[in-house]
């Protein structure tokens, strides 16, 4: 088994007893952060362990300095990966109940950032598994530990200073994954300041999915992003969102479409607005 972007429920079911497979349940709700852990305990894909977006897949929030979901320190996230049984031999499959958008794609990106490419997101997520009628388990699962050795790839990250430099270039390579209304500065219910980074273009992560919550075909995704970026696309584009989570969904779609390895601005909008010296734009794409 070797999957590096997406995996279908059927392919996961055919190999889910492989000893070198680690399934990770990443269901999460911003509105009720502990509720999804209870959902995991009630029902989950057999053998899967739970990863909490706030406590496992993010670092500590520093008010006025970081965004809402800072990257975890490398030592700490590596220790977590070791604890749940991931090493260089393991195929990781992450799933959530939001089409991969809530935290599954974040886990996928964290692993790629640390040099582990054998990671995929379950296409269609928890719902696809249930619809297929595959077995479920309840209670807390356990796994033997392994040693995860990180191989950081700093080239996959862009920090605020570089993002600001990119944003003023005539051909900005900056993409905002939030919904169109939040991008325009309308209906902002999460962050205290509305708008977007000047020069950014909008590619709502929801557009990566079809009406069934599955990722669109590679060809559709490729056309979607080439329409946004121009005929040749662009390498080393920088994606951001509200807090560095749903932008990973765009990064996954972009990579799955064969358009290369783009970068993440981890702090995203919630970090950008911690400084009143950083400009804010309102309205449509430039």
ChimeraX attribute file (.defattr): number of C-alpha atoms within 10 A of each C-alpha:
attribute: neighborCount
match mode: 1-to-1
recipient: residues
	/A:1	13
	/A:2	13
	/A:3	17
	/A:4	19
	/A:5	21
	/A:6	21
	/A:7	19
	/A:8	17
	/A:9	21
	/A:10	14
	/A:11	12
	/A:12	18
	/A:13	15
	/A:14	10
	/A:15	12
	/A:16	20
	/A:17	12
	/A:18	12
	/A:19	10
	/A:20	16
	/A:21	23
	/A:22	23
	/A:23	26
	/A:24	22
	/A:25	27
	/A:26	31
	/A:27	28
	/A:28	24
	/A:29	17
	/A:30	12
	/A:31	7
	/A:32	9
	/A:33	13
	/A:34	12
	/A:35	13
	/A:36	20
	/A:37	19
	/A:38	10
	/A:39	14
	/A:40	22
	/A:41	15
	/A:42	13
	/A:43	14
	/A:44	24
	/A:45	21
	/A:46	16
	/A:47	19
	/A:48	25
	/A:49	21
	/A:50	22
	/A:51	22
	/A:52	18
	/A:53	22
	/A:54	18
	/A:55	11
	/A:56	15
	/A:57	23
	/A:58	21
	/A:59	20
	/A:60	15
	/A:61	14
	/A:62	12
	/A:63	10
	/A:64	11
	/A:65	15
	/A:66	21
	/A:67	25
	/A:68	24
	/A:69	24
	/A:70	23
	/A:71	20
	/A:72	17
	/A:73	13
	/A:74	16
	/A:75	12
	/A:76	14
	/A:77	21
	/A:78	20
	/A:79	19
	/A:80	18
	/A:81	22
	/A:82	17
	/A:83	16
	/A:84	23
	/A:85	22
	/A:86	27
	/A:87	20
	/A:88	15
	/A:89	13
	/A:90	22
	/A:91	22
	/A:92	25
	/A:93	26
	/A:94	30
	/A:95	31
	/A:96	24
	/A:97	22
	/A:98	20
	/A:99	28
	/A:100	32
	/A:101	26
	/A:102	23
	/A:103	30
	/A:104	32
	/A:105	31
	/A:106	26
	/A:107	28
	/A:108	28
	/A:109	26
	/A:110	22
	/A:111	23
	/A:112	19
	/A:113	21
	/A:114	19
	/A:115	15
	/A:116	24
	/A:117	19
	/A:118	20
	/A:119	27
	/A:120	27
	/A:121	30
	/A:122	30
	/A:123	24
	/A:124	26
	/A:125	26
	/A:126	22
	/A:127	19
	/A:128	20
	/A:129	22
	/A:130	15
	/A:131	10
	/A:132	11
	/A:133	9
	/A:134	13
	/A:135	12
	/A:136	14
	/A:137	15
	/A:138	14
	/A:139	12
	/A:140	15
	/A:141	15
	/A:142	13
	/A:143	13
	/A:144	9
	/A:145	15
	/A:146	17
	/A:147	16
	/A:148	23
	/A:149	17
	/A:150	20
	/A:151	13
	/A:152	15
	/A:153	11
	/A:154	10
	/A:155	12
	/A:156	19
	/A:157	16
	/A:158	22
	/A:159	15
	/A:160	16
	/A:161	10
	/A:162	12
	/A:163	22
	/A:164	18
	/A:165	10
	/A:166	20
	/A:167	17
	/A:168	14
	/A:169	11
	/A:170	8
	/A:171	11
	/A:172	19
	/A:173	22
	/A:174	26
	/A:175	25
	/A:176	27
	/A:177	28
	/A:178	23
	/A:179	18
	/A:180	18
	/A:181	15
	/A:182	24
	/A:183	29
	/A:184	19
	/A:185	17
	/A:186	14
	/A:187	13
	/A:188	14
	/A:189	9
	/A:190	11
	/A:191	16
	/A:192	9
	/A:193	15
	/A:194	20
	/A:195	22
	/A:196	30
	/A:197	24
	/A:198	19
	/A:199	22
	/A:200	26
	/A:201	21
	/A:202	24
	/A:203	22
	/A:204	21
	/A:205	22
	/A:206	19
	/A:207	16
	/A:208	23
	/A:209	19
	/A:210	13
	/A:211	9
	/A:212	11
	/A:213	18
	/A:214	18
	/A:215	23
	/A:216	19
	/A:217	15
	/A:218	16
	/A:219	11
	/A:220	13
	/A:221	23
	/A:222	20
	/A:223	16
	/A:224	17
	/A:225	20
	/A:226	16
	/A:227	12
	/A:228	14
	/A:229	18
	/A:230	10
	/A:231	10
	/A:232	9
	/A:233	16
	/A:234	16
	/A:235	12
	/A:236	17
	/A:237	21
	/A:238	27
	/A:239	30
	/A:240	30
	/A:241	30
	/A:242	26
	/A:243	23
	/A:244	26
	/A:245	30
	/A:246	26
	/A:247	32
	/A:248	31
	/A:249	29
	/A:250	30
	/A:251	27
	/A:252	26
	/A:253	26
	/A:254	22
	/A:255	18
	/A:256	20
	/A:257	20
	/A:258	12
	/A:259	20
	/A:260	15
	/A:261	18
	/A:262	21
	/A:263	24
	/A:264	29
	/A:265	25
	/A:266	29
	/A:267	25
	/A:268	29
	/A:269	27
	/A:270	23
	/A:271	24
	/A:272	27
	/A:273	24
	/A:274	16
	/A:275	10
	/A:276	8
	/A:277	8
	/A:278	13
	/A:279	14
	/A:280	17
	/A:281	17
	/A:282	15
	/A:283	14
	/A:284	15
	/A:285	14
	/A:286	10
